[in-house]
């Protein structure tokens, strides 16, 4: 049965869970824990907040999995939940502190002032050193959240333009425009590192 769960599609696992198979939910969570946490970390810039948002995403999946009707892929639906929660967290932080998480970790701050995860856990495999990870994260957090979200979804998470349009509830032309503008800003900020870290340009 474990082998069957491992080879089952997301949608099949969800149906198993909705029929009472708790192990199917665990399989879904294991499958998406790292991608969702990577996304929320890259978007929010703070590991603890990213983990909280990722955990809440799976709480919503557990409570409202029955609302998935199959109009989009399960992964797109799950990222939509995470995206909405992450944007809400960003707004909450701004109201509470007068600045966004991105502004709080803006380029130019002392590197020691912002929080990088323990080296035993890196949110993705695109970076190979803490220094590069810090440079990339600072650059991401210095651009507009609307650009950052779409660049992360496209160039870090490798989602399609169509998926990003659904997740962010944005027109396709706007998605492409924001990704291009975000990339242009990152190219300036990262210079020689950009092509190494963000190889996807299509």
MDAnalysis code that builds the backbone (N, CA, C; Angstrom):
import MDAnalysis as mda
import numpy as np

u = mda.Universe.empty(606, n_residues=202, atom_resindex=np.repeat(np.arange(202), 3), trajectory=True)
u.add_TopologyAttr("name", ["N", "CA", "C"] * 202)
u.add_TopologyAttr("resid", np.arange(1, 203))
u.add_TopologyAttr("resname", ["UNK", "UNK", "UNK", "UNK", "UNK", "UNK", "UNK", "UNK", "UNK", "UNK", "UNK", "UNK", "UNK", "UNK", "UNK", "UNK", "UNK", "UNK", "UNK", "UNK", "UNK", "UNK", "UNK", "UNK", "UNK", "UNK", "UNK", "UNK", "UNK", "UNK", "UNK", "UNK", "UNK", "UNK", "UNK", "UNK", "UNK", "UNK", "UNK", "UNK", "UNK", "UNK", "UNK", "UNK", "UNK", "UNK", "UNK", "UNK", "UNK", "UNK", "UNK", "UNK", "UNK", "UNK", "UNK", "UNK", "UNK", "UNK", "UNK", "UNK", "UNK", "UNK", "UNK", "UNK", "UNK", "UNK", "UNK", "UNK", "UNK", "UNK", "UNK", "UNK", "UNK", "UNK", "UNK", "UNK", "UNK", "UNK", "UNK", "UNK", "UNK", "UNK", "UNK", "UNK", "UNK", "UNK", "UNK", "UNK", "UNK", "UNK", "UNK", "UNK", "UNK", "UNK", "UNK", "UNK", "UNK", "UNK", "UNK", "UNK", "UNK", "UNK", "UNK", "UNK", "UNK", "UNK", "UNK", "UNK", "UNK", "UNK", "UNK", "UNK", "UNK", "UNK", "UNK", "UNK", "UNK", "UNK", "UNK", "UNK", "UNK", "UNK", "UNK", "UNK", "UNK", "UNK", "UNK", "UNK", "UNK", "UNK", "UNK", "UNK", "UNK", "UNK", "UNK", "UNK", "UNK", "UNK", "UNK", "UNK", "UNK", "UNK", "UNK", "UNK", "UNK", "UNK", "UNK", "UNK", "UNK", "UNK", "UNK", "UNK", "UNK", "UNK", "UNK", "UNK", "UNK", "UNK", "UNK", "UNK", "UNK", "UNK", "UNK", "UNK", "UNK", "UNK", "UNK", "UNK", "UNK", "UNK", "UNK", "UNK", "UNK", "UNK", "UNK", "UNK", "UNK", "UNK", "UNK", "UNK", "UNK", "UNK", "UNK", "UNK", "UNK", "UNK", "UNK", "UNK", "UNK", "UNK", "UNK", "UNK", "UNK", "UNK", "UNK", "UNK", "UNK", "UNK", "UNK", "UNK", "UNK", "UNK"])
u.atoms.positions = np.array([
    [0.825, -1.207, 0.000],
    [0.000, 0.000, 0.000],
    [0.855, 1.252, 0.000],
    [2.016, 1.209, 0.717],
    [2.920, 2.344, 0.737],
    [3.463, 2.632, -0.649],
    [3.824, 1.574, -1.388],
    [4.327, 1.757, -2.750],
    [3.267, 2.415, -3.610],
    [2.015, 1.972, -3.438],
    [0.919, 2.547, -4.217],
    [0.770, 4.027, -3.913],
    [0.903, 4.413, -2.664],
    [0.785, 5.817, -2.301],
    [1.927, 6.628, -2.915],
    [3.121, 6.063, -2.875],
    [4.268, 6.774, -3.429],
    [4.137, 7.014, -4.921],
    [3.500, 6.091, -5.620],
    [3.366, 6.211, -7.066],
    [2.050, 6.859, -7.490],
    [1.180, 7.111, -6.534],
    [-0.124, 7.701, -6.851],
    [0.026, 9.167, -7.229],
    [-0.879, 9.647, -8.055],
    [-0.888, 11.061, -8.403],
    [-1.374, 11.874, -7.204],
    [-1.146, 13.185, -7.267],
    [-1.632, 14.054, -6.195],
    [-3.139, 13.905, -6.019],
    [-3.825, 13.914, -7.138],
    [-5.283, 13.838, -7.092],
    [-5.769, 12.504, -6.502],
    [-5.060, 11.434, -6.837],
    [-5.410, 10.123, -6.274],
    [-5.183, 10.099, -4.768],
    [-4.080, 10.684, -4.324],
    [-3.809, 10.751, -2.890],
    [-4.875, 11.573, -2.170],
    [-5.276, 12.666, -2.782],
    [-6.306, 13.485, -2.157],
    [-7.608, 12.705, -2.006],
    [-7.979, 11.971, -3.037],
    [-9.206, 11.180, -2.957],
    [-9.106, 10.108, -1.883],
    [-7.939, 9.495, -1.758],
    [-7.740, 8.504, -0.694],
    [-7.907, 9.155, 0.673],
    [-7.315, 10.338, 0.822],
    [-7.426, 11.052, 2.091],
    [-8.878, 11.405, 2.403],
    [-9.601, 11.881, 1.401],
    [-10.993, 12.271, 1.609],
    [-11.871, 11.077, 1.971],
    [-11.385, 9.879, 1.651],
    [-12.113, 8.661, 2.015],
    [-11.674, 8.119, 3.376],
    [-10.779, 8.869, 4.034],
    [-10.401, 8.482, 5.382],
    [-8.991, 7.944, 5.545],
    [-8.210, 7.940, 4.474],
    [-6.841, 7.415, 4.542],
    [-5.889, 8.524, 4.987],
    [-5.614, 8.584, 6.283],
    [-4.748, 9.638, 6.818],
    [-3.330, 9.549, 6.262],
    [-2.877, 8.334, 5.966],
    [-1.524, 8.164, 5.422],
    [-1.395, 8.841, 4.058],
    [-2.488, 8.933, 3.320],
    [-2.450, 9.609, 2.028],
    [-2.200, 11.103, 2.216],
    [-2.778, 11.671, 3.267],
    [-2.510, 13.082, 3.570],
    [-1.041, 13.279, 3.928],
    [-0.496, 12.375, 4.733],
    [0.921, 12.459, 5.103],
    [1.791, 12.385, 3.856],
    [1.416, 11.523, 2.908],
    [2.180, 11.402, 1.660],
    [2.147, 12.701, 0.873],
    [0.987, 13.360, 0.824],
    [0.887, 14.651, 0.139],
    [1.742, 15.705, 0.834],
    [1.696, 15.709, 2.142],
    [2.467, 16.690, 2.898],
    [3.965, 16.487, 2.679],
    [4.405, 15.227, 2.693],
    [5.826, 14.959, 2.450],
    [6.222, 15.378, 1.037],
    [5.338, 15.192, 0.102],
    [5.610, 15.523, -1.293],
    [5.763, 17.029, -1.496],
    [5.006, 17.814, -0.746],
    [4.971, 19.255, -0.997],
    [5.557, 20.112, 0.117],
    [5.999, 19.503, 1.197],
    [6.535, 20.289, 2.310],
    [7.714, 21.164, 1.869],
    [8.681, 20.562, 1.214],
    [9.859, 21.336, 0.822],
    [9.545, 22.369, -0.254],
    [8.818, 22.020, -1.340],
    [8.504, 23.046, -2.347],
    [7.711, 24.222, -1.795],
    [6.724, 23.951, -0.951],
    [5.910, 25.037, -0.411],
    [6.723, 25.898, 0.547],
    [7.562, 25.269, 1.374],
    [8.397, 26.031, 2.292],
    [9.425, 26.861, 1.538],
    [9.984, 26.305, 0.477],
    [10.919, 27.062, -0.353],
    [10.248, 28.302, -0.911],
    [9.051, 28.107, -1.450],
    [8.315, 29.240, -2.021],
    [8.038, 30.314, -0.972],
    [7.501, 29.920, 0.178],
    [7.147, 30.919, 1.191],
    [8.385, 31.590, 1.771],
    [9.484, 30.837, 1.885],
    [10.721, 31.446, 2.383],
    [11.271, 32.463, 1.395],
    [11.315, 32.079, 0.127],
    [11.835, 33.002, -0.885],
    [10.972, 34.248, -0.997],
    [9.681, 34.100, -0.783],
    [8.770, 35.233, -0.902],
    [8.802, 36.115, 0.344],
    [8.788, 35.513, 1.535],
    [8.726, 36.274, 2.772],
    [10.091, 36.656, 3.321],
    [11.095, 35.795, 3.101],
    [12.444, 36.124, 3.528],
    [12.771, 35.788, 4.970],
    [11.803, 35.268, 5.700],
    [12.038, 34.904, 7.092],
    [11.628, 33.448, 7.271],
    [12.546, 32.631, 7.737],
    [12.308, 31.187, 7.770],
    [11.162, 30.806, 8.692],
    [11.103, 31.396, 9.883],
    [10.038, 31.046, 10.823],
    [8.668, 31.380, 10.252],
    [8.540, 32.560, 9.649],
    [7.273, 32.936, 9.031],
    [6.933, 32.016, 7.867],
    [7.957, 31.643, 7.109],
    [7.734, 30.747, 5.969],
    [7.212, 29.396, 6.422],
    [7.798, 28.867, 7.489],
    [7.349, 27.581, 8.022],
    [5.917, 27.691, 8.532],
    [5.607, 28.794, 9.216],
    [4.243, 28.992, 9.718],
    [3.227, 29.003, 8.581],
    [3.559, 29.718, 7.509],
    [2.649, 29.799, 6.370],
    [2.520, 28.434, 5.690],
    [3.628, 27.733, 5.551],
    [3.581, 26.400, 4.942],
    [2.718, 25.455, 5.786],
    [2.898, 25.515, 7.092],
    [2.097, 24.660, 7.975],
    [0.609, 24.989, 7.858],
    [0.295, 26.279, 7.818],
    [-1.105, 26.680, 7.679],
    [-1.677, 26.229, 6.339],
    [-0.829, 26.198, 5.308],
    [-1.267, 25.698, 3.999],
    [-1.752, 24.260, 4.114],
    [-1.003, 23.442, 4.855],
    [-1.395, 22.036, 5.002],
    [-2.582, 21.874, 5.948],
    [-2.720, 22.785, 6.896],
    [-3.925, 22.779, 7.734],
    [-5.148, 23.038, 6.864],
    [-5.023, 24.015, 5.945],
    [-6.141, 24.314, 5.039],
    [-6.426, 23.116, 4.137],
    [-5.373, 22.463, 3.670],
    [-5.567, 21.266, 2.851],
    [-6.336, 20.208, 3.638],
    [-5.965, 20.016, 4.893],
    [-6.617, 18.999, 5.726],
    [-8.092, 19.340, 5.945],
    [-8.354, 20.607, 6.200],
    [-9.721, 21.017, 6.530],
    [-10.610, 21.202, 5.309],
    [-10.008, 21.646, 4.199],
    [-10.833, 22.035, 3.050],
    [-10.483, 21.274, 1.769],
    [-9.827, 20.123, 1.934],
    [-9.477, 19.334, 0.756],
    [-10.675, 18.973, -0.093],
    [-11.829, 18.877, 0.538],
    [-13.039, 18.515, -0.199],
    [-13.456, 19.594, -1.195],
    [-12.920, 20.820, -1.032],
    [-13.305, 21.905, -1.938],
    [-12.544, 21.848, -3.270],
    [-11.542, 20.984, -3.353],
    [-10.818, 20.823, -4.611],
    [-11.722, 20.101, -5.604],
    [-11.980, 20.763, -6.751],
    [-12.925, 20.192, -7.719],
    [-12.255, 19.768, -9.019],
    [-10.943, 19.913, -9.104],
    [-10.227, 19.401, -10.264],
    [-10.209, 20.304, -11.477],
    [-10.588, 21.574, -11.318],
    [-10.543, 22.491, -12.460],
    [-9.107, 22.849, -12.830],
    [-8.203, 22.762, -11.864],
    [-6.774, 22.970, -12.091],
    [-6.039, 21.796, -11.461],
    [-4.726, 21.715, -11.700],
    [-3.941, 20.668, -11.057],
    [-3.936, 20.869, -9.545],
    [-3.792, 19.770, -8.819],
    [-3.731, 19.861, -7.362],
    [-2.607, 20.783, -6.929],
    [-1.434, 20.669, -7.554],
    [-0.293, 21.499, -7.160],
    [-0.608, 22.977, -7.333],
    [-1.299, 23.326, -8.412],
    [-1.682, 24.723, -8.642],
    [-2.620, 25.193, -7.545],
    [-3.572, 24.356, -7.190],
    [-4.525, 24.677, -6.135],
    [-3.819, 24.880, -4.805],
    [-2.848, 24.013, -4.492],
    [-2.128, 24.116, -3.224],
    [-1.262, 25.371, -3.183],
    [-0.581, 25.673, -4.284],
    [0.221, 26.893, -4.338],
    [-0.658, 28.134, -4.218],
    [-1.883, 28.072, -4.721],
    [-2.799, 29.207, -4.594],
    [-3.101, 29.477, -3.132],
    [-3.325, 28.417, -2.371],
    [-3.549, 28.577, -0.929],
    [-2.323, 29.203, -0.269],
    [-1.153, 28.671, -0.564],
    [0.087, 29.189, 0.022],
    [0.320, 30.638, -0.375],
    [0.046, 30.958, -1.632],
    [0.231, 32.324, -2.128],
    [-0.668, 33.306, -1.386],
    [-1.928, 32.957, -1.221],
    [-2.856, 33.837, -0.512],
    [-2.436, 34.034, 0.936],
    [-2.009, 32.956, 1.579],
    [-1.566, 33.049, 2.970],
    [-0.294, 33.888, 3.095],
    [0.630, 33.711, 2.157],
    [1.896, 34.454, 2.208],
    [1.648, 35.945, 1.996],
    [0.781, 36.297, 1.065],
    [0.474, 37.706, 0.834],
    [-0.232, 38.322, 2.044],
    [-1.088, 37.544, 2.689],
    [-1.746, 38.019, 3.901],
    [-0.730, 38.260, 5.005],
    [0.250, 37.354, 5.139],
    [1.296, 37.508, 6.147],
    [2.120, 38.757, 5.883],
    [2.413, 39.027, 4.612],
    [3.177, 40.218, 4.246],
    [2.423, 41.478, 4.642],
    [1.125, 41.517, 4.392],
    [0.296, 42.671, 4.770],
    [0.216, 42.815, 6.285],
    [0.081, 41.691, 6.973],
    [-0.003, 41.716, 8.433],
    [1.283, 42.275, 9.028],
    [2.404, 41.871, 8.477],
    [3.694, 42.351, 8.964],
    [3.805, 43.860, 8.765],
    [3.345, 44.343, 7.606],
    [3.411, 45.775, 7.319],
    [2.541, 46.560, 8.295],
    [1.346, 46.062, 8.574],
    [0.467, 46.766, 9.506],
    [1.055, 46.779, 10.915],
    [1.685, 45.689, 11.279],
    [2.217, 45.560, 12.631],
    [3.492, 46.378, 12.835],
    [4.328, 46.458, 11.803],
    [5.647, 47.070, 11.954],
    [5.868, 48.322, 11.119],
    [4.919, 48.631, 10.258],
    [5.063, 49.817, 9.420],
    [5.913, 49.603, 8.191],
    [6.488, 48.385, 8.037],
    [7.268, 48.036, 6.851],
    [6.919, 46.622, 6.450],
    [7.234, 46.273, 5.228],
    [7.020, 44.902, 4.780],
    [8.197, 44.044, 5.194],
    [8.014, 42.734, 5.130],
    [9.135, 41.832, 5.401],
    [10.273, 42.125, 4.440],
    [9.939, 42.417, 3.190],
    [10.963, 42.719, 2.200],
    [11.748, 43.961, 2.560],
    [11.043, 45.016, 2.975],
    [11.719, 46.251, 3.353],
    [12.572, 46.049, 4.591],
    [12.102, 45.179, 5.482],
    [12.858, 44.930, 6.708],
    [14.183, 44.253, 6.422],
    [14.258, 43.519, 5.307],
    [15.483, 42.808, 4.943],
    [16.045, 43.350, 3.638],
    [16.017, 44.654, 3.482],
    [16.380, 45.257, 2.203],
    [17.877, 45.227, 1.967],
    [18.263, 45.390, 0.701],
    [19.671, 45.437, 0.331],
    [20.331, 46.610, 1.025],
    [21.553, 46.399, 1.499],
    [22.278, 47.455, 2.159],
    [22.361, 47.253, 3.664],
    [21.526, 46.391, 4.212],
    [21.615, 46.101, 5.638],
    [22.814, 45.224, 5.929],
    [23.263, 45.317, 7.144],
    [24.326, 44.432, 7.596],
    [23.886, 42.987, 7.442],
    [24.743, 42.152, 6.843],
    [24.380, 40.760, 6.589],
    [24.027, 40.014, 7.870],
    [24.604, 40.447, 8.985],
    [24.352, 39.729, 10.229],
    [22.948, 39.981, 10.759],
    [22.219, 40.953, 10.166],
    [20.931, 41.329, 10.727],
    [19.772, 40.529, 10.181],
    [20.035, 39.662, 9.213],
    [18.883, 38.895, 8.709],
    [19.123, 37.425, 8.769],
    [17.998, 36.705, 8.809],
    [17.916, 35.334, 9.277],
    [18.036, 34.339, 8.131],
    [19.121, 33.566, 8.092],
    [19.277, 32.513, 7.096],
    [19.110, 31.176, 7.801],
    [18.399, 30.245, 7.202],
    [18.208, 28.948, 7.850],
    [19.524, 28.242, 8.155],
    [19.488, 27.393, 9.130],
    [20.600, 26.512, 9.447],
    [21.059, 25.802, 8.174],
    [22.361, 25.592, 8.014],
    [22.881, 24.981, 6.792],
    [22.421, 23.543, 6.605],
    [21.882, 22.929, 7.657],
    [21.360, 21.575, 7.491],
    [20.061, 21.579, 6.694],
    [19.460, 22.762, 6.523],
    [18.246, 22.855, 5.703],
    [18.369, 24.055, 4.789],
    [18.502, 23.825, 3.503],
    [18.455, 24.905, 2.529],
    [17.151, 24.776, 1.758],
    [16.409, 25.854, 1.580],
    [15.100, 25.763, 0.942],
    [15.121, 25.264, -0.483],
    [16.211, 25.387, -1.197],
    [16.266, 24.829, -2.542],
    [17.701, 24.496, -2.908],
    [17.883, 23.885, -4.069],
    [19.202, 23.413, -4.470],
    [19.841, 24.312, -5.523],
    [19.288, 25.506, -5.726],
    [19.834, 26.407, -6.721],
    [21.072, 27.140, -6.213],
    [21.295, 27.129, -4.914],
    [22.431, 27.839, -4.353],
    [23.380, 26.843, -3.718],
    [24.680, 27.177, -3.726],
    [25.650, 26.230, -3.197],
    [26.486, 26.825, -2.082],
    [26.141, 27.968, -1.587],
    [26.867, 28.529, -0.455],
    [25.968, 29.503, 0.278],
    [26.252, 29.680, 1.568],
    [25.468, 30.624, 2.355],
    [25.600, 32.034, 1.795],
    [26.783, 32.400, 1.332],
    [26.979, 33.746, 0.799],
    [26.089, 33.995, -0.413],
    [26.063, 33.029, -1.339],
    [25.217, 33.182, -2.513],
    [23.747, 33.213, -2.103],
    [23.385, 32.347, -1.158],
    [22.001, 32.325, -0.681],
    [21.606, 33.679, -0.110],
    [22.495, 34.298, 0.629],
    [22.212, 35.609, 1.199],
    [22.081, 36.664, 0.116],
    [22.982, 36.633, -0.859],
    [22.920, 37.611, -1.957],
    [21.613, 37.482, -2.725],
    [21.240, 36.242, -3.014],
    [20.004, 36.003, -3.760],
    [18.795, 36.465, -2.962],
    [18.745, 36.107, -1.684],
    [17.584, 36.458, -0.881],
    [17.474, 37.968, -0.690],
    [18.581, 38.639, -0.476],
    [18.552, 40.097, -0.343],
    [18.038, 40.743, -1.624],
    [18.506, 40.230, -2.755],
    [18.050, 40.784, -4.034],
    [16.559, 40.556, -4.222],
    [16.095, 39.351, -3.926],
    [14.664, 39.051, -4.057],
    [13.827, 39.968, -3.176],
    [14.286, 40.190, -1.963],
    [13.503, 40.978, -1.020],
    [13.553, 42.468, -1.315],
    [14.448, 42.881, -2.195],
    [14.554, 44.302, -2.523],
    [13.649, 44.699, -3.680],
    [13.067, 43.722, -4.375],
    [12.171, 44.050, -5.481],
    [10.721, 43.973, -5.002],
    [9.831, 44.537, -5.785],
    [8.424, 44.571, -5.427],
    [7.888, 43.172, -5.140],
    [7.063, 43.017, -4.094],
    [6.481, 41.699, -3.804],
    [5.741, 41.093, -4.990],
    [5.081, 41.926, -5.790],
    [4.343, 41.397, -6.945],
    [5.286, 40.836, -7.990],
    [6.481, 41.429, -8.134],
    [7.493, 40.874, -9.025],
    [8.131, 39.642, -8.400],
    [8.465, 39.782, -7.105],
    [9.175, 38.705, -6.409],
    [8.381, 37.406, -6.434],
    [7.094, 37.503, -6.129],
    [6.271, 36.301, -6.083],
    [6.323, 35.553, -7.411],
    [6.204, 36.294, -8.510],
    [6.130, 35.640, -9.814],
    [7.485, 35.121, -10.268],
    [8.550, 35.836, -9.946],
    [9.889, 35.350, -10.273],
    [10.188, 34.064, -9.510],
    [9.820, 34.025, -8.236],
    [10.050, 32.823, -7.437],
    [9.246, 31.648, -7.985],
    [7.973, 31.891, -8.312],
    [7.141, 30.819, -8.843],
    [7.679, 30.291, -10.168],
    [8.205, 31.201, -10.990],
    [8.689, 30.786, -12.312],
    [10.122, 30.238, -12.267],
    [11.032, 30.991, -11.696],
    [12.451, 30.665, -11.818],
    [12.981, 29.773, -10.695],
    [12.328, 29.777, -9.548],
    [12.735, 28.883, -8.457],
    [11.863, 27.635, -8.452],
    [10.537, 27.836, -8.504],
    [9.622, 26.699, -8.450],
    [9.383, 26.064, -9.820],
    [9.789, 26.729, -10.882],
    [9.685, 26.188, -12.243],
    [8.234, 25.922, -12.672],
    [7.318, 26.769, -12.231],
    [5.935, 26.638, -12.654],
    [5.734, 27.321, -14.000],
    [4.696, 26.934, -14.705],
    [4.413, 27.522, -16.008],
    [3.745, 28.885, -15.841],
    [3.760, 29.672, -16.912],
    [3.080, 30.961, -16.887],
    [1.584, 30.762, -16.613],
    [1.028, 29.722, -17.199],
    [-0.393, 29.448, -17.010],
    [-0.708, 29.151, -15.542],
    [0.139, 28.348, -14.899],
    [-0.060, 28.035, -13.487],
    [0.068, 29.283, -12.625],
    [1.056, 30.110, -12.937],
    [1.272, 31.334, -12.160],
    [0.090, 32.280, -12.301],
    [-0.474, 32.362, -13.500],
    [-1.645, 33.217, -13.720],
    [-2.811, 32.785, -12.842],
    [-2.998, 31.466, -12.727],
    [-4.081, 30.944, -11.883],
    [-3.777, 31.198, -10.408],
    [-2.569, 30.889, -9.987],
    [-2.188, 31.017, -8.578],
    [-2.330, 32.460, -8.092],
    [-1.920, 33.407, -8.920],
    [-1.925, 34.821, -8.520],
    [-3.168, 35.563, -8.991],
    [-4.049, 34.858, -9.705],
    [-5.273, 35.481, -10.227],
    [-4.939, 36.722, -11.056],
    [-4.008, 36.545, -11.975],
    [-3.481, 37.645, -12.777],
    [-3.523, 37.274, -14.252],
    [-3.768, 38.269, -15.109],
    [-3.777, 38.028, -16.551],
    [-2.398, 37.572, -17.025],
    [-2.387, 36.732, -18.057],
    [-1.138, 36.168, -18.561],
    [-0.132, 37.251, -18.966],
    [-0.614, 38.281, -19.660],
    [0.285, 39.357, -20.078],
    [0.945, 40.047, -18.900],
    [0.186, 40.230, -17.825],
    [0.723, 40.863, -16.625],
    [1.739, 39.955, -15.945],
    [1.466, 38.658, -15.937],
    [2.415, 37.694, -15.365],
    [3.758, 37.803, -16.078],
    [3.732, 37.742, -17.402],
    [4.976, 37.796, -18.176],
    [5.697, 39.126, -17.979],
    [4.927, 40.216, -17.943],
    [5.525, 41.535, -17.757],
    [6.205, 41.650, -16.399],
    [5.530, 41.176, -15.345],
    [6.109, 41.279, -14.002],
    [7.333, 40.390, -13.845],
    [7.287, 39.224, -14.446],
    [8.455, 38.340, -14.389],
    [9.636, 38.997, -15.098],
    [9.402, 39.560, -16.270],
    [10.477, 40.219, -17.016],
    [11.046, 41.404, -16.247],
    [10.171, 42.204, -15.633],
    [10.640, 43.358, -14.860],
    [11.397, 42.905, -13.618],
    [10.882, 41.869, -12.965],
    [11.577, 41.346, -11.796],
    [12.940, 40.801, -12.150],
    [13.014, 40.074, -13.264],
    [14.301, 39.533, -13.714],
    [15.284, 40.650, -14.029],
    [14.784, 41.702, -14.668],
    [15.664, 42.822, -15.028],
    [16.244, 43.471, -13.779],
    [15.412, 43.644, -12.764],
    [15.899, 44.224, -11.518],
    [16.899, 43.299, -10.827],
    [16.618, 41.999, -10.852],
    [17.545, 41.046, -10.237],
    [18.877, 40.981, -10.979],
    [18.823, 41.114, -12.291],
    [20.066, 41.105, -13.064],
    [20.988, 42.236, -12.629],
    [20.398, 43.389, -12.372],
    [21.193, 44.528, -11.914],
    [21.747, 44.269, -10.519],
    [20.908, 43.726, -9.658],
    [21.314, 43.511, -8.269],
    [22.325, 42.378, -8.112],
    [22.152, 41.322, -8.910],
    [23.005, 40.146, -8.763],
    [24.149, 40.106, -9.766],
    [24.010, 40.818, -10.856],
    [25.008, 40.881, -11.909],
    [25.503, 39.502, -12.315],
    [26.753, 39.174, -12.020],
    [27.346, 37.934, -12.536],
    [26.691, 36.680, -11.973],
    [26.036, 36.787, -10.821],
    [25.410, 35.614, -10.218],
    [24.093, 35.256, -10.891],
    [23.470, 36.189, -11.595],
    [22.092, 35.990, -12.055],
    [21.927, 34.763, -12.941],
    [22.754, 34.647, -13.979],
    [22.591, 33.521, -14.902],
    [22.855, 32.182, -14.232],
    [23.717, 32.194, -13.224],
    [24.003, 30.946, -12.490],
    [22.833, 30.516, -11.617],
    [22.204, 31.500, -10.979],
    [21.158, 31.186, -10.004],
    [19.787, 31.063, -10.654],
    [19.517, 31.883, -11.673],
    [18.227, 31.871, -12.328],
    [18.403, 31.552, -13.815],
    [18.682, 30.296, -14.153],
    [18.987, 29.949, -15.541],
    [17.784, 29.990, -16.474],
    [16.576, 29.894, -15.955],
    [15.378, 29.842, -16.804],
    [15.037, 31.234, -17.290],
    [15.085, 31.439, -18.592],
    [14.785, 32.753, -19.156],
    [13.684, 32.669, -20.206],
    [12.994, 31.558, -20.288],
    [11.931, 31.413, -21.293],
    [10.566, 31.566, -20.636],
])
